[in-house]
């Protein structure tokens, strides 16, 4: 059996999730799934699992205040459920103002 190709499987993974979404959920995936998230998938997730089963990009949940929050990835398979956040320097440090900083801490 041939080993799965990351680039092909990643494109399929992204298309499948885009096809299931509309509105802001789709927009967040289109805008939010970028360089850092792709590097994480290629260099960390893929070498371990070689698939994206149970993984959901830009997953919306309600935070402790009841506001929508989009985690970079949610893993929802069986009893194991967790959020993965990819923290790039630009959006999470360099480009942050006081409000964004407070929101990030929350």
N, C-alpha and C positions, 0 to 999 in steps of 0.2 A: 504494500500500500504506500503510495507516494505521500511524502510529508506535505502538509498544508502550507500554502504560501501566505505570509503575513499580509502583504499588500492587497492581494485578492480578497482574503477573508475580512480584512479591515473595511474595504470598500463595501462588501456585502453587508457586514454588521451595521455600518453607518446608513446605508440605503434602507435596510429593514426598519431601523428606528425612525428615520425621517418619514417613511411611508406611513408609520403608525401615528404620527403627530401632526398637529395643526396649530395655528396661532402662536402664542408666546412660547409654548413648549417646543415647537418646531424651530422658532427663531433662536431660542437659547441653544439648541443643539447646533444649528448652523453657525452661530457666532462663537459658542463656547468650546467647541471641540477643535482645538488648534494644536500648535506645535508641542506644548508641554504634555498635553493629554496623549497625543500620538506617540511621543517619545516614551512615555510611561508604558503604554500598551506594547510597543515594539521591544523595549529593552527590559521590562520587568514582567508584565503579565504574560506575554506570548511565550517567552522561553520556559516559563513554568507550566502553563496550561495548554498552550497550542490551540486554544479555542476561546470564544467569547460567551460560552453558555452561562446564563444567569447574570451576565453583566449588562448594566443599563447606563448609557452615557447621559450626562446632564439630567439627572433624575430629580424630579420635583417632590419636595416634602414640605410640611409645615414646620417652622421652627418653634421654639418655646414660646414665642409671642403670637403664634398663629399666622405668621407671614410666610409667604412662599419663599422657599430656599431651594436652589438647584445645586445638588452635590455633583462633582465632576463625574463620579461613577457610583452606582449602587450595585452591590452584589446581592442577589436575592435568589438563592438556590437552597432548597431544603430548609433546614433549621438555621442555617448560617445566613445572616443578613448584616451588611455593614456598608458604610459610605466611605469612599476614597476621595480625598481632596489633593489636587496637585497645586502647589503654591509656587507660582512663578514670581520672580523678583519684580518685574514691571507692574502688573496689576495689583500685587499684594504688598508692595513696598514703595517703589519709586513714584507711581502715579496716584498715591493715596492721599486724600485730604482728611481732615479731622472726622467728618461724618462717616466716610468709608472706613476709617480706622476703627471707630466705635462699633460700626456694624460688624466688622470683621471679628472684633473681640467677642461680640455677642454670639 
